[in-house]
Amino acid sequence: MSRRRFYGFTLVELLISLSLMIIVIGSLVIIFNAVTKMMTTTENTMFVFQNARAGLNNLTKDLKNTQDQREPFPQEYPLTISNPRDDTSPQVLVKFLSTTSFMNSSNDSVEPEIITAEARIIYYLEEVNNRWTLKRHIVDALAKEDGEFVPDPDPVNEPYEHTLADDIVCQFIAEENSIGNLRPSFQIDYFFSDPITGEIQVVRPALPVAFTNNINDPFTQFPFAIRINVDLTDARGRLTRTFSKVVQLLVTED
């Protein structure tokens, strides 16, 4: 009587096969997680930069349309440039007259519409939900009370009857890395030609500087360019990137 032979895997072979399978599957999981994390990081970076680019493009467009202080606008509204001094919120960075476009939604009975007009514009930093945000405050350029031009508003004082718009233009602004300093990492430099030496000077003002563009005073002339440097962070505060932009001012000549 013949004996049948049965073929199969031994216990050792099964254990080796199972171990190899676990190694392959584990490697695939690690690769998948790494790719997913890289894609998420890339998407967060793109979102942060797109947000900053859109906001600074608004600032650039407004600054390029900066108006000099001729009639009917008063000398009391010069181009003013400042930098963050501490962690106080809000902090005004730039104030100026400009031709700008904005969404008018002040009247609830009228559908919002895009309006282009002369306006006084205030860009300021405000801390919102523990995150620094760049905001734009737009005020009627020709607003008067008792025949006099109204003063610039304090953006924190709302409502302001002459306000046309107040909106967020850039989020995810990082704080400075220096120890004990929580002020926003946002710097503004301006370029001007020294009226005495003729050399190009770059200044980062620690205190507000006002330019009235007075032809009789060369030191009040508008700078010909402004440079903006801002450090950005993602929604979780883990990523930091630097965004830089140079704006050339197009000021009309008398």
C-alpha positions in Angstrom: 0.0 0.0 0.0 1.5 3.3 -1.2 1.9 6.3 1.3 0.6 9.7 0.2 2.9 12.7 0.5 1.4 16.1 1.6 3.1 19.3 0.6 2.8 22.6 2.5 4.6 25.2 4.6 6.4 24.4 7.7 5.9 26.5 10.8 9.3 28.2 10.3 8.4 29.2 6.8 5.1 30.6 7.9 6.7 32.7 10.6 9.3 34.0 8.1 6.6 34.9 5.5 4.5 36.7 8.2 7.5 38.7 9.4 8.4 39.8 5.9 4.7 40.8 5.3 4.7 42.8 8.5 8.0 44.6 7.5 6.6 45.5 4.0 3.2 46.7 5.4 4.9 48.7 8.1 7.2 50.3 5.5 4.3 51.3 3.4 2.5 52.8 6.4 5.6 54.8 7.3 6.0 56.1 3.7 2.2 56.9 3.5 2.4 58.9 6.8 5.5 60.7 5.7 3.9 61.7 2.3 0.7 62.8 4.0 2.6 64.9 6.5 4.6 66.5 3.7 1.5 67.3 1.7 -0.2 68.8 4.8 2.9 70.9 5.5 3.1 72.1 1.9 -0.6 73.0 1.9 -0.3 74.9 5.1 2.7 76.8 3.7 0.9 77.6 0.5 -2.1 78.8 2.4 0.0 81.0 4.6 1.9 82.5 1.7 -1.3 83.0 -0.4 -2.9 84.8 2.6 0.2 87.0 3.1 0.5 87.7 -0.6 -3.1 88.8 -0.9 -2.9 91.0 2.1 0.4 92.7 1.2 -0.9 93.1 -2.4 -3.7 95.2 -1.0 -1.3 97.2 1.0 1.0 97.6 -2.0 -1.9 98.7 -4.2 -3.1 101.3 -1.7 0.4 102.6 -1.1 1.1 103.0 -4.8 -2.0 105.2 -5.0 -0.8 107.4 -2.2 -2.0 111.0 -2.6 0.1 114.1 -1.7 -1.4 116.7 0.6 -2.9 119.1 -1.9 -6.4 120.6 -1.9 -9.0 119.7 -0.8 -7.1 117.4 1.6 -5.6 119.0 4.7 -2.0 118.8 5.8 -3.1 117.1 9.0 -3.3 113.8 7.1 0.3 112.9 6.2 1.7 109.6 5.2 2.7 108.1 8.6 4.9 105.1 9.0 5.6 103.2 12.2 6.8 99.8 13.5 5.5 97.6 16.3 7.0 98.7 19.7 5.6 96.1 22.1 2.7 93.6 22.4 0.0 96.3 22.7 -3.0 95.7 20.6 -3.9 97.4 18.3 -0.9 99.1 16.8 -1.1 101.4 13.8 1.6 100.8 11.1 0.7 103.0 8.2 -1.7 105.9 7.6 -2.2 107.7 4.3 -4.6 109.1 1.7 -5.2 106.9 -1.3 -7.6 105.9 -4.0 -8.8 102.4 -3.0 -11.5 99.8 -3.6 -13.5 98.3 -0.9 -16.7 96.4 -0.2 -19.3 98.8 1.1 -21.6 96.9 3.5 -22.3 99.7 6.0 -26.0 99.8 5.0 -27.8 96.6 5.7 -30.6 97.5 3.4 -28.3 97.7 0.4 -26.5 94.8 -1.1 -22.7 95.0 -0.6 -20.9 96.5 -3.6 -17.4 97.3 -4.6 -16.7 101.0 -4.4 -13.6 102.9 -5.6 -13.0 106.3 -3.8 -10.6 108.6 -2.2 -10.1 107.5 1.4 -7.9 107.7 4.4 -6.5 104.3 5.1 -5.1 102.9 8.3 -3.3 99.6 8.4 -2.8 98.3 11.9 -2.0 95.1 13.8 -4.5 93.6 16.1 -4.3 90.4 18.3 -7.2 88.2 17.5 -7.6 84.8 19.2 -3.9 84.9 20.3 -2.8 85.5 16.8 -1.5 88.8 15.2 -3.6 90.0 12.3 -3.1 92.8 9.8 -6.3 94.8 9.3 -7.3 97.7 7.1 -9.5 100.6 8.3 -11.0 102.8 5.6 -12.4 106.2 6.4 -14.2 108.8 4.2 -11.5 111.1 3.0 -13.8 114.1 2.8 -15.7 113.6 6.0 -16.3 116.8 7.8 -17.9 117.9 11.1 -18.9 121.6 11.5 -17.0 122.4 8.4 -13.7 120.9 9.5 -12.1 117.6 8.4 -12.6 114.9 11.0 -9.5 113.6 12.7 -8.1 110.1 12.1 -10.0 107.5 14.1 -8.5 105.1 16.6 -9.2 101.7 15.0 -10.1 100.2 18.4 -13.0 102.7 18.9 -16.0 101.4 17.1 -18.4 102.3 15.8 -17.0 105.3 13.9 -19.6 107.0 11.8 -17.2 107.9 9.0 -15.8 104.3 8.7 -16.4 102.8 5.3 -14.8 99.4 5.9 -12.7 97.5 8.4 -11.4 94.2 7.3 -8.7 91.6 7.8 -6.1 91.5 5.1 -3.5 89.1 6.5 -3.4 86.5 9.2 -0.8 84.2 10.8 1.7 86.9 11.6 4.4 85.5 14.0 5.8 87.0 17.1 9.4 88.0 17.4 11.8 85.3 18.6 13.6 87.4 21.1 13.2 86.4 24.7 10.6 88.3 26.6 9.3 90.2 23.5 5.9 89.2 22.2 5.5 92.0 19.7 4.5 91.0 16.2 7.3 90.3 13.7 6.4 93.0 11.2 9.0 95.6 10.0 8.7 98.6 7.7 11.7 100.3 6.2 11.5 103.4 3.9 14.0 104.6 1.3 14.7 108.2 0.6 17.4 110.4 -1.0 19.2 112.5 1.5 18.6 116.1 0.5 22.1 117.1 1.6 24.4 114.3 0.4 22.1 112.8 -2.3 22.8 109.3 -1.0 20.1 106.7 -0.7 19.2 106.1 2.9 17.2 103.2 4.5 15.4 103.8 7.8 13.5 101.5 10.0 11.6 104.0 12.3 11.2 103.1 16.0 8.6 105.9 16.4 5.9 107.2 14.0 7.3 109.3 11.1 5.0 111.7 9.2 5.7 112.9 5.6 3.6 115.9 4.5 5.4 116.2 1.1 6.0 119.9 1.7 8.0 121.3 -1.2 9.5 123.9 1.1 10.9 121.2 3.4 13.0 118.4 1.7 13.0 116.3 4.9 9.2 115.9 4.7 9.2 114.5 1.1 7.6 111.2 0.6 10.0 108.2 0.5 10.3 106.8 -3.0 10.0 103.2 -1.7 8.9 101.2 1.3 10.0 97.7 2.2 7.9 95.3 4.3 9.2 92.3 6.1 6.9 90.0 7.9 7.4 86.6 9.6 4.5 84.1 9.1 3.4 81.1 11.0 0.9 78.4 10.2 -2.5 77.9 11.9 -0.8 75.8 14.7 2.1 78.1 15.1 4.7 75.5 14.0 5.9 77.0 10.7 7.7 80.2 10.3 8.5 81.8 7.0 9.6 85.3 6.0 7.7 87.3 3.4 9.3 90.5 2.0 8.0 93.1 -0.5 9.2 96.4 -1.8 6.7 99.0 -2.8 7.6 101.9 -5.0 5.5 105.0 -4.3 4.0 106.8 -7.2 3.4 110.3 -5.9 2.1 113.0 -8.2 4.2 116.0 -8.9 3.1 119.6 -8.5 
